[in-house]
Amino acid sequence: MESIERRVAWVAVALAITLTFTVSGGYIGLNNTGTWELVFYIAGIVCVGVAAVLLVAALVPTAIHAFTPDERERLAFLAFALWGLAIVIVLGLAGHGAIEAHRHPGSFG
């Protein structure tokens, strides 16, 4: 196994873990969701989805498409960057939800 495949595999595992937290939507309220919250939530899902597609492209066998090692590294880096952005979005929304829960304790749960 090449080193790029090992790196992509680790990013894929981290991406799968992030995906479970991103699509759960635990920080999206039913009635009081702002437009900006919904935009960031969808942006986080899109980042995770595009990162997954880039990881698949980085692991494409040479029989299907011959990527050079540099191209594979570039795809893996872009996937890692999008994964990092998704993490920031998820944490930002979770933090905002915690702040709102503290400010308005009667409106949650």
N, C-alpha and C positions, 0 to 999 in steps of 0.2 A: 504494500500500500504506500502510495506516495505521500509526502508530507502535506501537500495541499489537500489530499483527500482526508487525512486525519484532522486537519484544521477545519475543513468544511463539516466533518462529522460532529465535531464539538460545537460548532455554531448551530448546526441543525438540532442538536439536543437542547441547547439553550433556547432556540427559537420555539421548539415544541412546548417547553415549559412556559415561555412567555405567552404563547398562543392560548393556553388554558386560562390565564388571567385576563387576557385581552378580550376574549369573546364572551366572558361570563357576564359582563355588563353590570356588575354589582354596584358600581358607583353611578349608574344612570338611574335617576328617579323616574317614577311613572308620570307625575304631574308637574314637577318643578324643574325639568331639564331645560337648561338654556340652550340657545342655538349654538353658541361657541362650544359648549360641552359636547353636543352631538357631533359637531364638525371635528373636534379633536378625537372623539371616540372612533369615528369612522376613519380618520387619518391613521390612527394607531392600527386598526385592522388592515388597512391598505398597506401600511409599512410592513407588517408581518407577512401578508400575502405575497408582496413583491419580493421580500427577502427569501421566502420559501422557493419562489420560482427561480431566483438567481442561484440559490444553492443547488437546485436540480440541474440547472444549466451548467454549473461548475463541475458537476459529477457525470455529465453526459459522456458515455464511452466514445472513444475515438472512431469506432465503426459508424456511429451515427453522425457526429460532427467533430472534426479535428480542431479542438481548441489548443492553443499553445499554453504552456505552463503560466506565462505572464497573463494571458487572458483569463485563465482559471483563477489566478490570484486576484485579479481585478474584480471578477464576479464575486468571489468570496469576500473581498473587502467591502464592496457595495452592500452585500447582504448583511455583513456585520454592522455597517454604519446604519442601515435601515432598522436593524434589530435594536441597536442602541437608541435610536430615535423613538422607536415604539416603547421601549422601557421608560424613557423620559416622559412620554405622553401618559402611559399607564400610571406612573407614580404621581405625576402632576394632577391627574383626575382623582386619584385616590386621596391625595392630600387635600384637594379642594373639597371633596366629599366629607372628609374628617372635619375640616374647618366649618363647613355648613352644618354638620351634625352637632358641633359644639355650640354654634351660634343659635340654632333653632332646635333644641332637643325634643320638643313635642311633635315635630313634623316628620321625624324618622322613626321607623320601626313600629 
